[in-house]
Amino acid sequence: MKPAASYPLVIAIIGAITGLTPLAIDMYLPAIPTIAEHFGTATERVQFSVSIYLLFFGIGQLLFGPITDALGRLKVMAAGLLLFALACLGCLWSQSIESLLVWRAVQALGGAATSVVAMGMIRDRFERDEFARAISFVMLVMQLAPLLAPILGGYLLLFSGWQSLFVVLAVSAVLMLIAVTFGIGETLPPQRRNKLSFANALATYAMILRHRHCMSYLLIGIMTAGTLFSFITTAPFVYIEYFGVAPQHFGYLFGLNIVVMMLCTSLNARYVARYGARKMLSIGLSIALVGALLLLLCYWLAPLWLWGLTLPVTLILGPLGLISANGTSLALEPFPQASGSVAALGGFLRFGWGALAGGVISSLHTGTPLPLVLMMASCSIIAIGIFLLQQRGTLNREQK
């Protein structure tokens, strides 16, 4: 293995790699009507390509988690980035909507590989609180993607057409491959790798599922992911149709959540080494709980007040990066040699529950924000409930 790369270089490279999937999703959104017109199909069919991406991204993480723990990080990362770039070219040259859907699924599998390996690379380099600090910086870099991607996608669409989106993504993947190969290299030595087999992978996932400590923190991440996916699913309707916000102003309200996420994530990176991952996680969950209770109260008292929904939602979504970084760090702690599998299982469950939560909200559509309010508040309350039960169990074990 090559000598360890510098801290800022690792953060910059892995942050950029983890930003590929937000770019692949959010940069693509402004082009959906244009792509539908190009293929002569309904907009809903092109929107389905986003769901396809999320589905295969979640499934792919289950596949690549055990593989990266067995074969090492760099090989799987390189394969994922190459697959991602190849799929971008496939999307670019698609002659039908069916072909586009297939290549988006392949693209998602490549993105899943890079996501799992990126988490494993950080875990290889850093322990517990330092890991939480490092992942906070990575998320800070990554969170720039959904903030800038729709704007970048809109301008690319205006000046170069929808095909240029996939050219940019393909070039980005190749540049990331060069950067990770020469800037970081392999981080998992052969003596720390697991044996690769289907039975071994199932046994590892079963072991993780039975581990109360690990699953508690994964479940916290799953619940908080439900708040995010619920918001993404219904935010356009709630803001534009229910509250009458102009479409050109929607991005500012959406971006407010990203800005607060970045602020909370940067504070976590600064203070987690001093206070520890568990303390910072409790702070993030407490902020989200205040937001959840305030959301219920404001909707009950003033259901037509825009800021009565916007500000509580920001309190719920703002600390998600802080919660995710510290929850992931604590979940990975018992499995240093299976961090890829833990990250993979957590990612699959987050995306699965997030997609389910969004589907539930869509099926319960009432023409009001009520389903969104109830789902976001419920997920936030359940998350802190899981944390309190976990802390109580830890305290009881320590007393014994």
N, C-alpha and C positions, 0 to 999 in steps of 0.2 A: 504493500500500500504506500501511497505517496505521503509526504509529511502533511500534518494537519493544516488546513487552510485557516486564515485569520478569521476572527469572529465576524467582523463586518462583511467579509466576502461570503461566508456561509449564509448569513442572514439575507444578503442581497440576492444571491443566486436561488436559494430555496424559496424565498418570498416571491420572486419572479415566476418560478416554476408553478407554485401553488396558485398564482394568479391566472394561469392559462384557462382553467375551467370557468371562473367568473367571466373572463373575456369571451370564451366560446359560447356562453349563454347570453350575457347581457349585451355584448356588442352586436349580436345577431338579431335582437328583438326589433330594432327599428326597421329592419329589412324584411320582416315577415310579410307585410302586404305586397311588397314589390316581388318577392319570390313567388308568392301565390299567383300574382298576375303573370309572371314569366312562365310558369308551368300550366297556367290556365286551370287552376284548381281553387277550391275554397280556402279562405284564410285559416279556418279551423284545422285543416289537414296539415298546413305548414306549422301551426302552433303545436300540433302533436309531436313535431320533431324535438321540441323542448322537453316534453315529457319522456320521449324516447331516450334523450340524452341523460336525464336524471335517473331513469330506471337502470340503464346499463352502467352508469357511473357507480351506482350503489352495488350492483351485482359484481362488477369488475373488482371492487375493493375486496370482496370475499375471496375472489380467485387469486389476486396478486399478493395478498397478505402473507400466506404461507410460502409462496414462491420466493419472495424477497428475503424472508427469514432463512431460507435454505440455500439460495444461489448467490446471495449478496445484494447490495443495493445498486451498484453502478450498472450491472448488466440489465436488471429489470427496468431501471430508470431509462437507460438508452433505448431499450425495446419499446417502452411506453411512449417516449417522445417521437421515435421514428413512426410508430403506429399512428400517433396523433397527427403527425405531418402528412403521412400517406392518406389518411382519411380526409384531411382538409382538401387535398388534391382531388380525391374522389367526389367530395361535395361540389367542388369547383367545376368538375367535368360531368356532373350528373345531367342526364337527359330527361329524367322524369322525377316526379315527387317520390315515387317508391324507391328509386335509387338514392335520392337524397336522404331518406329516412334510414336506409341501410348504412350509409356512410356516416351518418350522425351517431348511430349505435357504435360503430367501430371507433369513431373519434372519442366517444365516451369511455370505451374500454382503455384506450391509450391514456386518457386523462386520469382514470382511476388508478392506473399503475403509477403515474407520477405522483399522485396525491399520497398514496400509501408509502411509497419509498421516501418521499420528502419527510414524512413524519418519522420514519425509521432512522433516517440519516441524522436528524436532530437528536433523537433519543440515544443514538450511538455516541454522540459527542458530549451530551450534557446530562447531568443527573437532576432529578426532582425539581428544586426551586430554580436552578439554573436553566433547566429545560423549560419551565414555565416562563421564565424571563425571555429565553430565546424564541419560544413559540409566539410570545406576545409581539416581539419585533417582526417576526415573519408575518403574522396576521396584520400588523400595521402596514407592511408593504403590500400584502395581498388585498387589503381593503380598499386600496386605491383603484383596483381593477373595476369593481362594480360602480364606483363613483365616476370614473372616466369612460368606461366602456360604451355606454349608450351614446355619449357625445361623440366619441371617436367613430362608432358605427354609423351614426347619422351623417357625419361629414364624408366618410368613405363611400357611403351609399350615394350621396349627392354628387360627388365628383368622379367616382370610379366605378360605380355599380356594385351590386351585391356580391359579385364574384371576388372583388378585392378584399372582402372580409376574410375569406378563407386563405387568400394569398398571405395576408398579414399574419394569420394564425400559424400557417405552415412555416413561414420564415422565422417567427418567434420560437417555435418548437426546435428548429434546427439550431438557432443561436443558443437556446437553453441547453441543448445537448453538448455543444462545444464548451459552454461555460461550466457545466457540472463535471464534465470529463477532465478538463484541465484545471479547473478552479477548486474542486473538492476531491474528486476521485472516490475510491471505495472506502467505506467507513465501517464495514462489518467484516472482521477477520475470519478466516475459515474455521478457527477453533470455536467460535461463538455461534456458528450456524447450526440450524436444525436439519434433520434428515427429511428430505422431500418425499412424501407419499400421501395418497388420498386418505388413508387411514390415520396417518399422523396429523394431517390437517384437521380432520374431524375431531380427533382426540384433543387437539389444542383448542379448538373452538368450544368443545364441551367443557374443558377445564376452565376456560375463561367464563363461560356462562354459569358455572357452578361457584365461581369465586365472588363472594358477597361484596368484598371491598371494591374490586374492579367494576363489577356490574352496577353497583350503586352510583359510581361516578359516571359511568357510561349512560345510565338512565337519566341522570341529570342533564347531560348533553343532549339526549334524545328529546326530552321534554322542551328544552329551550329551543331546539331546532324546530319543534312544532310551532312555536310562536312566530319564528321567522318565515316558514313556508306558508303559514296561515295568512300572514300579512302580505307576502308577495302575491298570493293567489287572489286576494280580494281588494288590495289597495286601490287599483285603478277604478273599480266600481265605487268603493266607499268615497274616495276623494272627488272623483270627476262627476259621477252620476248622482250620488246621494247628497254630497255637500256642495256640488256645483263649482268645484275648482276648475279653472281653465286648464286644458291639457298641457299648455306650455309652462304652467306653474307647478304641475304635478311633480316634476323632477326636483324642485326645490324642497318640497315636503318629504319626498323619498330620500333625498340626499342629506337632510337633517339627521336622520337616523345613522347614516354612514359616518358623518362627522363626529357624532357623539360616540359611536363605536370606536373610532380612531382615538379619540381623547381618552376613553376608558382603557383601551389597550395600551396606550403609551404610559398611562399612570401605573398600570399593572407591571409593565416592563421596568419601570423605575423603582417600584416599592416591593415587588414580590421577594427579592432577595432578603429584604429586611424583615418582612412580616410573615413570609412563608405562603405556599400555595393554598393551604387550607383556609387561612385567614382571608386571603384575597378572594377566594371563591365565595366565602360567606358574605363578604361585602357586596359582590356582584349579585348574588341571589337576593340579598336584602333590598337592593335598589330595584330589582325586577319585581319583587313582591310589593313594594310601595307603588310602583307603576300599575300593577295588576289591580290592587285595591282602589287606587285613584281612578282607573279606567271604569271599573264597575260603578263607582260613586257618581262620576261625571255623566256616564251614559244614563243612569237612573234619574239624575236631577235635570240634565240638559242634553237630551239626545240629539239636538240640532246644532249644538255648539261645536264648531270645527276643532278649536284648540282643546276642547275637553276630551277629544280623542287623540289628537296629534301629540300633545305633550306626554300623556301617560304611555302611549305607544313608544315614544322615544326613550322613556325610562325603562321600559321592558326590553327593547331591542339594543339600546346603547351599551349595556354591560355584557352583551353576548360574547364578544371577543375575550373579555376578562374571564367569564365563566368557562368558556371553551378551553382556553389555554391552561387554566389551573385544574379543571376537571380532567382534561386529557393527561396532564402530568401525573395526577394522583391515580388515575386508572392504569397507567403504564407501569407504575412503581413495582407491583408484584411480579411483572413479567418482562424483565430486561432482555431475555433471549427470545421473546415472542412479541416484541413491540409492533412488528408489522402486522401480525394477526390481530392484536388488540385494536390497532388503528383501523384495520380493515373491517372488523366486526362492528366497531363503533360507527364508522362511516356508513356502512350498509344499513344499520338500524336507524341512524339519524335521517338518512335520505328516505328510507322506507316509511318511517313514522311521519316525516314532513310531508311526503306525497299523500299519505293517508289522511293527515289532518286537513290538507288543502282540499282533498276530495270530499271529506265530510262537510266542510264548510260550503262547498259548491252545492252539495245535495240538500243542504238545509237553507238554501237561499230564501230570504224573506223580504228582500227589497230594502233591508235596513242593515246597519253594522252589527246587529245583535249576535249573529253567529261568530263573527270575528272577535267581538268583545269577550264572549264566553270561552272561546277556544284559547285565546291568548292568556286570559286571566287564569283559566284552569291549569294550563301547562305550567305557568309560572308558580302557582301555589303548590302543585304536585312536586315540582323540582325542589323547592325549598323544604317540603315535607320529607322527601327522600334524603336530603342532606342532613336534616335534623335526626332522622332515624339512624343514619349511618354514624353520625357523631355520638349518639347515645350508645350504639353498639360498641364503638371503639372505646368509649369511656368505661363501659362495663367490663370489657376484656382487660383493659389496663388495670382496673381495680382488683381483678381476680389474680 
